[in-house]
Amino acid sequence: MALVAFAAPASIGAAWTGAGLIGGTWNGIAASATDPSFTFPIQANVWVGSDGTPRGQARLGAPLNCSLKWTARRQQGAVTIFSETVTHQVGHLCEDGGTVRVSTASGGRVRYVWRKGALSSLGYLDGIAGSWAGMLAGSGNTHFPVNLIIRGTTRGGIEGSVGYGSPLSCSGRWTPLSGNTPGWRRFTETITRSSSRFCVGAGAASVRLRSDGRLQYRWTSGGLLTTGVLTRAPG
């Protein structure tokens, strides 16, 4: 298969509808399409710039051992197509100049396809998008359930909605904050509906995908701290 060169979109940012759906830190195992026994771990970080254009970086583990830059070229339906540049490698197994196709998949995952000429590889990577549920522990030894949905927006961003059970009994929205630390996504939480005096105002929420596929949760406001570990929920 010949490598296809894609022209840059005429209106940068305008074409990337729903790019936030693939935003986040993703981890998984990819395999060669021609030799399924040849596998390698991949960690990818995809974000949307201020101009609405998705960007990405990736790290391929042994035996490839390289770092990569992804530059968005176009969308083909629900697939975002990046050109890939090798920025660092140990050895000479990592091919420069391929194309990467990223799209959403079931279970809050993304589908990763890499191609260069006759070479190709495929993998499914996990991230933070989707529905999550669990129990949280707050100040004063309080415990309460939470339901969280993280999703992409049609403008290419990412957002969330959250609901807390008794005794908080409230719900709110999450909007992204800048200054993410490695592995963590930060949001401002604004409570929009509450039936208790314990849950009002705003706070800062952070989430991180753990190696076991669960979601680490952390919330802070005015010296208060709430933490928990969430699992994927239907929806």
Buried (B, 14 or more C-beta within 10 A) or exposed (E): EEEEEEEEBEEEBEBBBBBBBBBBBBBBEBBBBEEEEBBBBBBBBBBBBEEBBBBBBBBBEEEBBBBBBBBBBBBEEEBBBBBBEBEEBEEEBBBEEBBBBBBBEEEBBBBBBBBBEEBBBBBBBBBBBBBBBBEBBBEEEEEBBBBBBBBBBEBBBBBBBBBBBEBBBBBBBBEBBEEBEEBBBBBBBEBEEBEEEBBEEEBEBBBBBEEEEBBBBBBBEEEEEBEBBBEBBEE
